[in-house]
């Protein structure tokens, strides 16, 4: 079970990386522009906490595109196909 988790996690990370690459490459192509359509959400500006001894900055932004969703889904399906014996 641990092996299947790590393989699935690796495939999902690969799906995110390939999806990001495809979204960036197809952004300028009129026919495939829909793959780069997506949403950005998170904190607009980082939140800073100043404790006079330690300054901590928190911030997160997530960008999800159509290509991310397609490639992560494909990676999960591929992982299921590879792990079924």
Secondary structure, DSSP 4 states (H G I P E B T S, - for coil): -HHHHHHHHHHHHHHHHHHHHHHHHGGG-TTTGGGG-EEEEE-SS-EEEE-SS-EEEE--EEEEEHHHHHHHHHHHHHHHHHH--
